[in-house]
Amino acid sequence: MELYSVGTPGLWFGFLAAVLLLLIIDVGVLHRQAHRVRFREALGWSVFWVALSLSFNGYLAARFGSEVALEFLAAYLIEKSLSVDNIFVFVVVLRYMKIRPEHAHRVLFAGIVGALVLRGIFIFVGLSLIEMFRWSLYVFGGFLLYTGLRLLWSGEAEAQEGSDGSFVRRQAERWLRVTNEYDEPIFFLRRDGRLWVTTLFVTLLMIETADVIFALDSIPAIFGISSDPFIIFTSNVCAVLGLRAMFFLLEQIIDRFRYLSYGLGLVLAFVGAKMILAEGLGGLGLHALGLGPAAWLDPIHVPIGWSLALVGSVLTLSILASLLRPPNR
């Protein structure tokens, strides 16, 4: 199977160049000095990243039509929602490692850059598997269905399950020279002619490990929305770029979203079932032997507009329910 993409070489180059420019401006100009990111600043940056993503979505709609734009929007919405679990883990890790608030931005920025590279690799490896082995869609769909049902069953406990990065910390302290004596937000320092890593670097390892684990859910979920490499990659990047601002926006209230895990479970289960149904359930091998029908279930295609409406409704209801019935302290 050959995958079709709307992404021309010029579009790929332009998008990657714009992302690189934004990252350089962010760390080199706007956040050159370490400081604590306050709520108002985080809100402004969150609005900026969402507006930028929606503007890009509008460009896709104008150039390629509503179908492509809806695919991007649905993929972006799913990835953005799944990012809340990332934020929960980031909060736990930063508190566990006792990272100073003014240093949090630098370690999260490095984590975002690492996440962009790792997710790019995951996306193209996954799409290559789909292109070579069409049946791998059943594997991805089954995995998402299982993950969603498990999340529905365990609820909030599931979000906490991957939050313990103590194993990563123990291994880092075992194999590396680690110091917590530093004043600037740096990952390495040289002392007495020997190279040391700071606890910021260990924290970065823990954050990257958590992101890899979460990517195993989020990236296959995007495969259930689109098979276009450009749409999958750009929607992922747009969601991840706003993750750092959303962290500072939600870090004090993240524990209030008690029902969001259930909403995410429903979304993952729906996308997994959608992937499987889109391929159909065939018995061609048995049919060739005269032992069964050619197909037990013909492929069922769920329109992208319906998928977007269902995902948006489930997530909105889970957030409203969380706000109306906050958890007991």
Buried (B, 14 or more C-beta within 10 A) or exposed (E): EEEEBBBEEEBBEEBBEEBEEBBEEBBEEEBEEBEEBEEEBBBEBBEBBBEBBBEBBEEBBEEBEEEBBBBBBBBBBBBBBBBBBBBBBBBBBBEBBEBEBEBBBBBBBBBBBBBBEBBBEBBEEBBEBBBEEEEBBBBBBBBBBEBBBBBBEBEBEBBBEBBBBEEBBEEBEEEBEBEEEBEEBBBEBEEEEEEBBBBBBBBBBBBBBBBBBBBEBBBBBBBBBBBBBBBBBBBBBBBBBBBBBBBBBBBEEBBBBBBBBBBBBBBBBBBBBBBBBBBEEBBEEEBEEEEBEEEEEEEEEBEBEEBBEBBBEBBEBBBEBBEEEEEEE
